[in-house]
Amino acid sequence: MEQIIINVEDRSILNSLRKILNSLNGVTIVKPQKKRKTGLDEAIEDVKAGRVYTAKNSEEMFKHILG
């Protein structure tokens, strides 16, 4: 099986292009999958956005968490 990636700048022709490609035998259209973020990617974003907490030691951390 061969794969071809087509980049379309003019969105107005997408419906027509889909109809044409679907009419061809053996041709299927696969929707692109969204790239999911890993836990590491999310953690790096948290650090960049400043959503981190630092504690001097474990006792200070537990006081902050438990109140």
BAGULO-396168 format. One record per atom (N, C-alpha, C): x, y, z; residue in three letters. Coordinates in steps of 0.02 Angstrom, whole numbers, padded with zeros to 5 digits, always signed. Layout:
<sites>
XYZAla...
</sites>
This chain:
<sites>
+00042-00059+00000Met+00000+00000+00000Met+00044+00062+00000Met+00028+00109-00041Glu+00064+00172-00045Glu+00023+00226-00010Glu+00058+00276+00016Gln+00025+00332+00047Gln+00047+00396+00014Gln-00001+00441+00005Ile+00014+00507-00023Ile-00017+00559+00024Ile+00022+00608+00042Ile-00003+00662+00083Ile-00014+00722+00038Ile-00074+00749+00041Ile-00092+00806-00001Ile-00105+00866+00044Ile-00069+00920+00032Asn-00080+00983+00069Asn-00124+01028+00026Asn-00180+01050+00056Val-00228+01091+00020Val-00232+01159+00054Val-00216+01212+00018Glu-00219+01279+00046Glu-00289+01308+00043Glu-00325+01294-00011Asp-00392+01322-00020Asp-00443+01272+00008Asp-00469+01287+00068Arg-00515+01241+00101Arg-00582+01233+00064Arg-00598+01279+00020Ser-00662+01275-00015Ser-00666+01216-00063Ser-00610+01188-00083Ile-00611+01131-00130Ile-00608+01063-00094Ile-00603+01064-00028Leu-00596+01000+00008Leu-00653+00952-00004Leu-00715+00976-00001Asn-00772+00930-00010Asn-00771+00898-00080Asn-00756+00938-00130Ser-00753+00910-00199Ser-00696+00860-00204Ser-00639+00876-00176Leu-00581+00831-00178Leu-00596+00766-00142Leu-00629+00769-00086Arg-00648+00708-00049Arg-00694+00664-00091Arg-00743+00694-00123Lys-00790+00656-00165Lys-00754+00621-00222Lys-00709+00657-00253Ile-00671+00628-00309Ile-00628+00569-00285Ile-00592+00580-00230Leu-00548+00527-00205Leu-00588+00466-00181Leu-00645+00478-00149Asn-00686+00422-00125Asn-00717+00382-00183Asn-00726+00414-00241Ser-00755+00378-00297Ser-00706+00330-00330Ser-00642+00337-00316Leu-00591+00293-00345Leu-00587+00228-00305Leu-00587+00172-00340Asn-00581+00107-00307Asn-00513+00099-00275Asn-00512+00076-00214Gly-00449+00063-00180Gly-00418+00124-00146Gly-00452+00181-00149Val-00426+00241-00117Val-00468+00256-00055Val-00436+00265+00000Thr-00471+00283+00062Thr-00440+00347+00090Thr-00480+00384+00126Ile-00457+00445+00158Ile-00452+00432+00233Ile-00394+00446+00261Val-00382+00436+00332Val-00375+00504+00364Val-00415+00517+00415Lys-00410+00581+00449Lys-00346+00582+00490Lys-00312+00639+00491Pro-00250+00643+00531Pro-00266+00638+00605Pro-00224+00601+00640Gln-00233+00594+00712Gln-00199+00651+00748Gln-00232+00676+00799Lys-00202+00729+00838Lys-00146+00701+00880Lys-00092+00736+00882Lys-00035+00714+00921Lys-00050+00725+00995Lys-00050+00672+01033Arg-00064+00677+01104Arg-00001+00696+01142Arg-00010+00737+01192Lys+00046+00758+01232Lys+00063+00704+01283Lys+00126+00693+01293Thr+00147+00645+01344Thr+00150+00681+01411Thr+00156+00644+01464Gly+00162+00674+01530Gly+00222+00719+01535Gly+00276+00699+01501Leu+00337+00740+01502Leu+00325+00806+01466Leu+00290+00805+01409Asp+00274+00867+01374Asp+00233+00914+01418Asp+00183+00886+01453Glu+00142+00927+01497Glu+00183+00955+01555Glu+00228+00915+01583Ala+00270+00938+01638Ala+00316+00994+01616Ala+00344+00989+01556Ile+00388+01042+01531Ile+00348+01106+01521Ile+00286+01100+01497Glu+00243+01159+01490Glu+00228+01191+01558Glu+00217+01149+01609Asp+00204+01175+01676Asp+00264+01214+01702Asp+00323+01188+01691Val+00384+01223+01714Val+00391+01290+01677Val+00380+01290+01612Lys+00386+01352+01573Lys+00335+01404+01595Lys+00274+01380+01614Ala+00221+01426+01634Ala+00225+01445+01707Ala+00273+01415+01744Gly+00281+01431+01814Gly+00232+01397+01861Gly+00201+01344+01838Arg+00154+01306+01880Arg+00190+01251+01919Arg+00239+01271+01959Val+00277+01224+01998Val+00282+01249+02070Val+00295+01204+02116Tyr+00303+01222+02186Tyr+00366+01188+02211Tyr+00405+01225+02248Thr+00466+01197+02277Thr+00462+01202+02352Thr+00486+01151+02384Ala+00487+01149+02457Ala+00558+01135+02481Ala+00573+01162+02540Lys+00640+01150+02568Lys+00650+01078+02588Lys+00597+01047+02613Asn+00601+00978+02634Asn+00531+00946+02632Asn+00526+00883+02649Ser+00462+00848+02644Ser+00412+00874+02695Ser+00436+00894+02754Glu+00389+00920+02804Glu+00355+00984+02779Glu+00393+01028+02749Glu+00364+01090+02722Glu+00314+01074+02667Glu+00330+01025+02626Met+00285+01005+02572Met+00219+00979+02599Met+00223+00935+02650Phe+00161+00908+02679Phe+00120+00961+02713Phe+00152+01009+02746Lys+00116+01065+02777Lys+00079+01105+02725Lys+00111+01116+02668His+00079+01154+02614His+00020+01115+02585His+00029+01050+02575Ile-00024+01009+02544Ile-00083+00999+02592Ile-00068+00981+02654Leu-00121+00963+02702Leu-00148+01024+02740Leu-00114+01078+02737Gly-00138+01139+02769Gly-00116+01150+02838Gly
</sites>
